[in-house]
């Protein structure tokens, strides 16, 4: 099997990125074979661009076309029902972030894919950014020592016209706000770098956008290892995107990755220098064309390798669920005005007590 056949379900804004990568053969060993959207005009437009068939019924598409992987790009609140419905066809599934909006939906997706014996991939392309991978390597090598503080900032511009493109944008039922949509990648990165979260405290507001959910939020986190964290996220930066960044501070050094798509190494400074450190600032910065960066291409290649070689995949359903659990706790804190713990800890059980 030289090529894997990919099909898209959902032809909205993000489908442009996926369809171009697949349709223009920018992904090795992958090709676009079909697209589907309940709005025929959306599906037809992409289909014409890449000379593939289009459908308005995903079940008809699955029965009509030879497909290896189906990519779910529908509204976030509809991911679960589409993944659960597609799993019985026995084809591997990629789903855009966030994988779902509730933990019950995430569990249903994981269960459906497990029962059908298919792999579930959650798109977290920023994990594959060149400077992000370099940061992760330094963490795994223990160069930071004791972690002290981790921070992510998402300062992007999404004017009202962006939300007005589709009625579901910014709604609680199908989208959520900046935390679930634009900043979900950065929340995932922070947790991936800093470790298990013990508790969160959050405040949010709807500052400029006329939507149900928040366009601005600030979150403080306490990690299980004792480190602290900060999430700053907004789509109310004006007049243009400002940054998407992550910083990690430890007793042994500091790294900051900035740019508008977590793409530019800003600080690489360790107490104990190693060979190659002097080249990091230049070798691990890229200039992507948009906020999506270059990570999607690397992510697709990772998916293909996982399917073809049977290797573990970096962001499966359980990993996607983990960041959703954190985001759910953040919203709980924002609604209640209280610090929210992430994990249950037994207080009265005598099991294992010594």
Buried (B, 14 or more C-beta within 10 A) or exposed (E): EEBBBBBBBBBBEBBBBBBBBBBEEEBEBBBBBBBBBBEBEBBBBBBEBBEBBBBBEBEEBBEEBEBBBBBBBBBBBBBBBBBBBBBEBEBBBBBBBBBBBEEEBBBBBBEBBEEBEBBBBBBBBBBBBBBBEBBBEBBEEEBBEEBBBBBBBBBBBBEEEBBEEBEBBBBBEBBBBBBBBBBBBBBBBBBBBBBEBBBBBBEBBBEBBEBBBBBBBBBBBBBEEEBBBBBBBBBBBEEEBBBBBBBBBBEBBBBBBBBBBBBBBBBBEBEEEEEEBEEBBEEBBBEBEEBBBBBBBBBBBBBBBBBEEEEEBBBBBEBBBBBBBBBBBBBBBBEEEEBBBBEEEEEEEEEEEE
